[in-house]
Amino acid sequence: MNRVLTFTRENQTIKLPPFDPTIDRPTDQLALISIGIEPNQFSGTLGRYRYQFEGEEDLLHLIITAENQEAVTTQEAHKVASFVLKGVPTALIWLRPGEFSQHFYFGHDELLKHLEV
């Protein structure tokens, strides 16, 4: 999270890892299960869940998937997001639910103002 904060403060875009076709991917069924599967400076794990940050023009995007490529409920993903985004008011986080990946969006400035690390 410190790396995410540093990039945000310095107005640097947080990018997904470049696509590498030589890396074994667990599935071609859904692309977002495979995004950032290799460890990188903007991802991590919490229990059986993976999280990946990506910067967008006006928002930060947090992707949460299960390491075993199983479905992830919004309730499970909320627990991970609450831990990773500790201090950021939930009212300021937008959820785009899915079956195998959950997506959270929030303002860069909200992260800088509220995140507890």
N, C-alpha and C positions, 0 to 999 in steps of 0.2 A: 504494500500500500504506500510505503514511502516513495517508491519509484513512480507510482501513479501520481502522487502528490507533486513530486519534483517536476515531472513532465507537464502537469497541469499548470503549475506556477510559472513555468518557463514558456508556456504557450506552445509546447511541442505536441504534435499529433501522436496519439497512441495508436499504433498500427498493429493489425493482426500479423502473425508471422507470414513470411512469403510462402506461397504454395510450393511444396517440394514433392514431386511425384515419386521420389525414391523412398519416402517415408511410408511405412506400412500404415494404412488407414483402416480403422476398424469396420467401416461401412461406407458404402456409396449410396445407401438408402436416403440419408439426409445429410446434406453438407455441413450443417451447423453442429453436428455431433463430432465432426472431424476437425473443425476449426481450432487451431492452436493446440492440437493434441500433444505435440512435443512441448516439453517445458520451455517457457520463455519468461521474459522479465515482467510480463503483465498477466500471468496466469498463476494458478495455484490449486491446491486441493484442500478439501475439508471433509474428512470421513470418506464416503464413497462418491463425493461430488467434485466436479471440476468447475472452476470459474475462470473466465477469460474477459479481460477488459479490452475495449476498443474505443478510440476517440472518434467522434463525429463532429460535424461543423459546430453545432451548438449544444450538443449533449455528450455525455459519456454513456457507453453501452456496456452492461455487464451480462454476460452469457453464462448460464448455469446448466450443466449437463451431468449425467451420471457416468462414472468411469466405465461401467459395464454396458453402456449404451442402452440401458433400460429407460422406460418412461420416468419422468420427473414431475411430480405434482407441484402445483403452485405453492402449496403449504410447505413442502420440502425446500423448494427454492427460496421461499421467504426466510426460512431459518438461516440458510447460507448467506443470503443478501444482508440479513440483519447483523450477522457476525462481521462480514467483510465491510459493510457500510455503517458500522457502529457510530451512532450519533447523528447521522443524516436523517431528518424527519421523514417518516414513511409517507406523509402527505405530499412530499416533494419528489417522490419516486414513482414513475409510470411503469406499469407492468404490461408486457405483451406476452400473454400466455401461449404455450404450445404443448405438445404431447411429450416430446423427447428433449426439448430445450426450453428454458424460460428466459425471458429477456427483460432486463430492467434498464430504464433510461432516467437520467437525472442531469441537472445542470452542473457544469464545471465549477461554477462559483459556489454552489451549495456544498459540494464536496470540500472545497477549501475552507468554507465557513464552519462546517459542522463535524467533519470526520474526526473521530477519536482514534489515535494510533498509540 
